[in-house]
């Protein structure tokens, strides 16, 4: 493990700035920054922005000074790098705007969204962070035949299965402590606690400050219960035949498995970074069990489009990773 810092060459706000990163662990990075008094506001998805007058303090405290190029190369190799093309969509403001299209006019909905955005930006997340949320929401849009990204102005708010599936994906990793099963149950409980007070019945009048042109929607107790069920389903990714909403949510959550090999390799590095505290042998054993469980499913993807787009590449990615784990020294 190493803390790395590049020279202060990036101009902004009347000074020059460096980037401070870890090549293995966000926990290590945050602990180092806290010791130096660098506030969390200086953290930007995968690095801290350090003003020129604090550069020497970082080096004196143990950060290794490297070139900007080496810093990027080692950050990419760690799996912690958030690529430029993903940064904008993963920002809190962009995610907040996306949430606001789900429940327009529902009193209290914006506060729920703000809490979710905060949770998705928790500093310990490497893979299960805002970029993952963007990816699953965009994957769901593809499966539903919609355009990925923030809906265009004037587009009707989602309803029915689409609304329930989108809400489930917003909540599905809202609690992430790295404990399989417990995290999904806690996330489902959070969905009930957060969405329950928003249940309004069949109609809702836009609240103060809401844009009347944006329309309104409503949320029922059945919607909340279904969202919680869908969140719990992401623990097994094994929806029953005919479970349309479950198939959509599970396929969107697993879409990363069907990514191109370089993107899949980054996903694997990010997952390892989230479990940096786990010894290699234990991680290999646990990760291999997860891969074997996925490969044992009757069908990895349950929607026709999901199977068409992602199934073949996902199986190849999973089997390649599993072979590497089982072939590693000390693997069982």
N, C-alpha and C positions, 0 to 999 in steps of 0.2 A: 504494500500500500504506500502511496505517496501523494502528497499535496503538491500541486504544480501552479506556478504563476508565470504569466508572460510579461514582457516589458510594458510599461505604461505608455501606450502609443495611440489609444483610441480617444479622440477629443469629444467632450460633451460637457455642458454646464460649466464652462470656463476652466476646465482642467483636463488632464489626461487620465485614462483609466486602464487598469490591468484586469485580466480574468483570472480568478482563483478557482481551481477545480481539484477534484480527487480522481485518481485513475482507477478507483475500485469501489468506493462506498460513499453514498450521500451522507450517511450518518457520520462518517469520519470528517467529511467536509463541513457539515453543520457544527460539529463539536469544535473544530479548529476555528471556525469563524466566530463562534460564541466566545471562545477564550480571548479573541482579539477585539471583541466588542463590535463586530460587524453585524448590523441588524439584519433581520430576515427580509426587510424591504430591499436589501442589496442583492438578494438571491433571485436569479432569473432562469428558472426551469432546470438548468444544469451547471450553473456557475454563479459565483459572486462577483459583482462589479466592485473593484477596489480602486479608490482614488490614488493618484500618484504619491500623495504625501503619506499613504499607509503601506506602500509597496515594500519599503525596507523593513517595516515591522513584520510583515508576513514572512519575508525571507529569514529574518532573525529568529522567528518562532518555529522555523523548520520547513517552510515551503521551498521547493526547488525551483529556481528560476530557469525557464526554458523558453525557446522561441515560440512565437505564436503558432507556427506550423507544427512543431512537435507537440504543443499542448493539444491542438485539434486532433492530431493523429492518435495520441494516447487516450484522449477522451472518447473518440469514436471506438477504439478498441475495447474500452471498458464497458460499452453498451449504455452509458449514461448520457451520451450526446443526444440532444433534441435537434434534428436537422432544421435548417432555416425554413424550408417549405412547410414545416409543421408548426412553427413557433407562433405565427399569427393566430391560427385557429385555436391553439391551446391556451392563449392568454385569457385571463379572467374576464376581461370585458367582452371578448368574442363569445365565450361560453355563456356569459350572462345574457347576451343578446339572443343567443340560440334558445336558452331556457324560456325567455320571455314570450316566445312564439307558441309555447305549449298550452299555457293556461291563461290566455289574455282575459283580463277583466275579473279574474278570480281573486278576491281579497286575500292577502297573505301569501300568494303564490310567489311573488318576487322575493320575499324574505326566505322562503324555502329554497329557492334557486341560489340565493347568495350563500346560504349555508352549504349547499352541495358543492358549489364552485370552490369554496374554502377547503372542503374536505378533499376534493380531487387534487388540490394543490398542496396537500400536506407534504412536508419536506422529505419524508422517508420513502416516498414512492419513486421507483425507477421505471418499472413497466406499467403498473396499475395507476398511472397518473393521468393528467389531462389529455395527453396525446392518445392514450388508449380510449378514453371516452369519446374523443373526436372520431377515432377510427371505427368504433362500434356503431356510433350514430350514423356515420357515412355508409357503413356496410349495410345497415338496416335500410337506409334510403335506397341503395342499389337494389336490394331484395324487393322493395315495394315499388320500384319503378319511378322513384323520385330523384331529383337532382341532389347530390350531396351538398352539405354546407348549410348556411343559414337560409331559411326560406325567403323568397323574394317578398317585398312589401305587397300587401293585398292578398297574399295566398291564404286560403282558409286555414284556420287552426285545425290540427289533427283531431280525430275523434275515433271512437270504437277501438278496434284492435291496434291501429297505428298509434293512438295516444297511449294506450296501455303498454305497448311494447317500448315506446320511446321513454316513458317514465321508468319502466323497469330497468332499462339500460343506464339511465341517470343514477339509479339507486344501487345497481347490482354490485358495485365495488365501493360504495360510498363509505363503508367501514372496511378497512383493509389493515389487518394486523398480521397477516401471513399464516392464519390458522384455518385450514380448509374446513368447510362446513360451518364452523363458528362464525366466520366472516359473513357468509351468505345469510345465516340466520339473523345476525345482528343488523345487516343491511336491510333485510325484510322488515325487521322490527322498526327500524328507522323510517322506512317508507310508510308504515302504518301510523307511526307517531307524527310524522311530518305532514302527510297527506290527509289524515283523518280530519283535522280541523278545517280543511279546505272543502269538505263535502258540503255541497250547496243545494242539492236537489236538481230538478230538471232544468232550471234556467238561472242565469246570473246576470246582474246588471253591472256594467263596468264600474270599477271603484274610482275613488278620487284620483285625479291625475292620469287615469288610463286614457288611451287613445280610442275614442269611439269607433273610428274607422277601422281599427284592428279587429273589431268584432269581439265576441265573448264566447266562453265555453262553460261547461259545468263538469263537476266531478261527483260521482256517486260512490256510495259505500261499496258497491260491487266492483267498481273500478279499482278502489284501494285494495280490496282483497285480492283481485287478480294481479295487480302489480306485485304484491308481496309474494304470491305464488310463483310468478315468473322469476323474481329475484332468487327465490330458493332453488328454482330449477337450474340455475347456473352452477350449482354445486355438482350436479351429475351430468348436465348437458344431454339428458336422455328423455326428451318429451314423448308422450304417448302418441300413437297414430291418431291423426285427426286434430292434434293440438296445434292449430295454426299459429297462434301467438307464441306458444312455446318454441315452435320450430324457428320462427323469425328471430326471437331473442337469442336462442342458442347458436344459430348459424352466424348471427352478427358477432357474437362474443368470440366464436372460434374462427372467424374469417382470417385472423392473423396467421393461422396455421397454413393457409393456402397462399401466403405471400411469396414473392420471388425469393430465391435463396439468400441474397444479401440482406433483405429486410427481415427474413426469418432468423438469420444469424444474429442480427441486432436484437431482436426480441429475446432470443435465448440468453444473450449477454445481459440484457436488462433484468430478466428473471433471476439470473445468478447474482446480480448486484443487489437485488432486494433481499437475498438470503446470504449475504456476504458473511454473516455471523455463523453460518452453518458449516462445519468441516466438509471438505471435499467428498470424502467417502459417504457421509450421511446424505449430502445433497444428491450425489449420483444415484444412490439407492431410492430416495424419495422421488426424484425427478423421473427415473426409469419407471417407477410404479405409475406415475401420472400418465406417461406416454403409453404404457401398456393398457391402461384403462381406456384411453381414448381410442387406441387401435382396436380394442375389443368391442366397441360399440357396433351395433348392427349396421348403422350408417353414421358416419361422422357428421354429415350435413343432411338435414331433413327436408329442406325446400328444394324443388327442382333446380332453381337457379343457383342455389348454393352448391349443390352437387356438381352442376355444370362448370361453375367458375372456379371452385376451390378444392374439390375433393381429391383429384388426382395429385395435384402438387402438394396438398396437405399430407397425404399418406407418404409421399416420397420424403418430405421434410421430416416427418415424425420418425420414419424408419431410419433415416440417415442419422438423426440425432441420437436415437436409441442405440444404434450400432456403435456410435462413438462413446456413449456412456458405458456400455457393456464391455467395450474393448479397452477402456481406460485402466491404468494400473490400479490394482486394489478394488476394482469393481466387482460386484457380486451378481 
